[in-house]
Amino acid sequence: MRVAVVIPAFNEAATIAEVAEGALRYSQTVYVVDDGSKDDTAAQLLDLPVRLIRNDTNLGKAASLAR
């Protein structure tokens, strides 16, 4: 069985790397949906093997995955 983890994030620069690292312990496939963050949430993930989906505005996790 293959499992993917999807993490919604909105202005989570302070904690997103720790959350993503934790998810990577359980699955090799981790998606982070940066849903219109105005801080450096995305920059905190640069050294991690996650798949980043970035939205310019807040659309929600489901809408982001449907694109």
Secondary structure, 3 states (H helix, E strand, C coil): CCCEEEEEECCCCCCHHHHHHHHHCCCCEEEEEEECCCCCCHHHHCCCCCEEEEECCCCCHHHHHHC
